[in-house]
Amino acid sequence: MSALLEAPLRDGIQQLGLSLNDGQIEQLMAFLDLLQKWNKVYNLTSLRDPQEMLTHHMLDSLAAVPPLARHLAAKGLPAPKLLDVGSGGGLPAVVFAICLPQLDVSCVDTVGKKVAFIQQVAAALRLRNLHGIQSRVEQLSQQYDVVSCRAFAALQDFTAWSAQTLRADGIWLAMKAKRPDDELALLPASVQVLSIEPLKVPGLDAERCIVWMQQQAA
C-alpha cells in the first residue's frame, strides 16, 4: 500500500523545497512501512490509514525540516545534536535524521516499546545518527543544541522538563497546530520566545507552526 504513496510524497517534498536524493526518499518510504507494521502491535499512533500517516505524520514532520536546516546552517555547528522529547513513533525525529544526516538525533521516551521501535528503525535504515533513549527527559544530563517536540506537552511543561538538556546557546523547537497563545502566556520569564513560524503542510488544510524559544540569560 505504501508504494502508492511515493508519488504524493515526492510531490510534497518538492512543494517544501527540499532537496532529497533517492536514497533518502527510499528511507522515508521504508520508515512509513515500519510505522504501519509496528503500529498494528505496538499502537505507536492512533492513525491507521496510510494516506493519513503520510499527510498528518510524514509531510507534517517534513515541513519542519527547512526551518531546522536554516537554523543549523546559521549556527554553523560542526556536529549538531538534537533531542526529540516524547518521540513516540519517531516523529519528527526519524524524519530529521533521514533528511539531515549531519545532525545527531536522540529520541527520549518513557515507553520501552516506542524506544525499541526507534532502535529498530535506526538499524533497519542504517541511520547511525539516530538513537533511542528510554528515560524521563527530566532525568537526562547530556546537553543538546536543539531540543524538539511535536504534540508532546504544553510549552510551559516542555521547557521546564527539558531545560537542563538545552545548551546555554541552544534552542527549543516546539511543533504545534495553531498558535498556542494560552500556552505562550504561561511561559516563565526564563524562557524567551524568539519567533512563531507558520508551516504549510502539503495536502493538509490545517494550521501548523513552530514555536522557537531559548533560555533567557540570568
C-alpha positions in Angstrom: 0.0 0.0 0.0 2.8 2.5 0.9 4.3 2.1 -2.5 1.3 4.1 -3.8 2.3 6.9 -1.5 5.7 7.6 -3.2 4.3 10.0 -5.8 2.5 12.2 -3.3 5.5 12.0 -1.0 7.8 13.2 -3.8 5.3 15.9 -4.7 5.2 17.1 -1.1 8.9 17.2 -0.9 9.1 19.3 -4.0 6.4 21.7 -2.6 8.5 22.1 0.5 11.6 22.9 -1.5 13.6 20.0 0.0 16.5 18.5 -2.0 16.4 14.9 -1.0 18.1 12.1 -3.0 16.5 8.8 -4.0 18.2 7.0 -1.1 16.6 9.4 1.4 13.2 9.1 -0.2 13.6 5.3 0.0 14.4 5.6 3.7 11.3 7.8 4.3 9.1 5.2 2.5 10.8 2.4 4.5 10.1 4.3 7.7 6.4 4.6 6.7 6.3 0.8 6.1 7.9 0.1 9.5 5.5 2.6 11.2 2.5 0.8 9.7 3.8 -2.7 10.5 4.8 -2.0 14.1 1.7 0.1 14.7 -0.5 -3.0 14.4 1.2 -4.4 17.5 2.6 -1.5 19.5 0.0 1.2 18.9 2.5 3.9 18.1 -0.1 6.2 16.6 -3.9 6.4 16.5 -3.8 6.8 12.8 -4.3 3.6 10.7 -4.9 4.9 7.2 -1.6 5.1 5.2 -2.7 8.2 3.4 -3.4 10.0 6.7 0.0 8.8 8.1 1.6 10.4 5.0 0.0 13.8 5.4 -0.5 14.0 9.2 2.8 12.5 10.2 5.4 12.3 7.4 4.6 15.5 5.5 3.8 17.3 8.7 7.3 16.4 10.0 9.0 17.2 6.7 7.5 20.7 6.8 9.8 21.4 9.8 12.9 20.3 8.1 13.6 23.5 6.0 13.3 25.8 9.1 15.5 23.5 11.1 18.1 23.3 8.3 18.2 27.1 8.1 18.8 27.3 11.9 21.6 24.8 11.8 23.2 26.5 8.8 23.1 29.9 10.6 24.7 28.4 13.7 27.4 26.7 11.7 27.8 23.9 14.2 30.3 21.2 13.1 28.4 18.3 14.7 25.0 19.5 16.0 23.0 17.3 18.4 19.2 17.3 18.7 17.0 15.7 21.4 13.4 14.9 20.5 11.2 14.7 23.5 8.3 12.2 23.7 9.1 10.9 20.2 6.6 8.1 20.3 6.6 6.7 16.8 9.7 8.7 15.9 8.0 11.8 14.6 9.6 14.2 13.7 12.9 12.6 14.9 13.3 9.9 12.3 12.4 12.4 9.5 15.0 14.8 10.8 17.7 12.1 11.0 17.0 11.0 7.4 16.8 14.5 5.9 19.7 16.0 7.9 22.4 13.3 8.1 24.8 15.8 9.7 22.5 16.0 12.7 22.9 13.6 15.6 19.3 12.8 16.7 18.3 11.2 20.0 14.7 10.3 20.9 13.7 10.1 24.5 10.5 8.3 25.6 9.4 6.6 28.8 7.7 3.8 26.9 10.1 0.9 26.2 8.3 -0.4 23.1 8.5 3.0 21.5 12.2 3.2 22.2 12.6 -0.3 20.8 10.8 0.9 17.6 13.3 3.8 17.2 16.2 1.4 17.7 14.7 -1.0 15.1 14.3 1.9 12.6 17.9 3.0 13.2 19.1 -0.5 12.5 16.8 -1.2 9.5 17.5 2.1 7.8 21.2 2.2 8.8 20.8 5.5 10.5 23.9 5.9 12.6 22.8 9.3 13.6 19.5 8.1 15.2 19.4 6.8 18.9 16.6 5.8 21.2 16.7 6.6 25.0 14.3 5.2 27.5 14.0 7.7 30.3 12.1 10.6 31.6 13.5 13.8 30.0 14.0 15.3 33.4 16.5 12.6 34.3 18.8 13.3 31.3 22.0 15.2 31.9 23.5 15.4 28.4 23.0 18.7 26.6 21.9 19.4 23.1 21.9 22.2 20.5 18.3 21.7 19.7 15.5 20.2 21.9 12.4 19.5 19.9 8.9 18.1 20.5 5.7 17.5 18.4 2.4 17.4 20.2 4.1 16.4 23.4 3.0 18.8 26.1 2.2 22.4 26.9 5.1 24.7 26.3 5.5 25.5 30.0 5.9 21.8 30.8 8.1 21.0 27.8 10.6 23.8 28.6 10.6 23.1 32.3 11.2 19.4 32.0 13.9 19.7 29.3 15.7 22.9 30.5 18.8 21.0 31.8 19.2 19.3 28.4 19.5 22.5 26.4 22.9 24.1 25.9 23.3 27.7 27.0 23.1 28.8 23.4 20.7 26.1 22.4 17.2 26.5 21.1 13.8 24.8 21.6 11.8 23.8 18.6 8.1 23.1 19.5 5.8 21.9 16.7 2.2 23.0 17.4 -1.1 23.1 15.5 -2.5 26.6 15.8 -0.7 29.4 17.5 -0.7 28.4 21.2 -1.5 31.8 22.8 -2.8 30.4 26.1 0.5 28.4 26.5 2.6 31.3 25.5 1.1 33.4 28.2 2.1 30.9 30.9 5.8 30.7 30.0 8.1 31.9 32.7 10.4 34.9 32.3 13.3 32.4 32.0 12.0 31.3 28.6 12.3 33.8 25.7 10.1 33.2 22.6 12.2 34.1 19.5 9.5 33.6 16.9 6.4 31.7 15.9 6.9 30.4 12.4 3.9 29.2 10.4 4.2 26.0 8.5 2.4 24.9 5.3 2.0 21.2 5.1 1.3 19.8 1.6 -2.0 18.1 1.4 -3.1 19.2 4.8 -5.6 22.0 5.2 -4.8 22.8 8.8 -2.8 25.3 10.9 0.7 24.3 11.9 3.6 26.3 13.4 6.9 26.1 15.1 7.5 28.0 18.3 11.2 28.8 18.6 12.4 29.5 22.1 15.6 29.9 24.1 16.6 30.3 27.7 16.8 33.8 28.9 20.2 34.8 30.3 20.1 35.3 34.1 
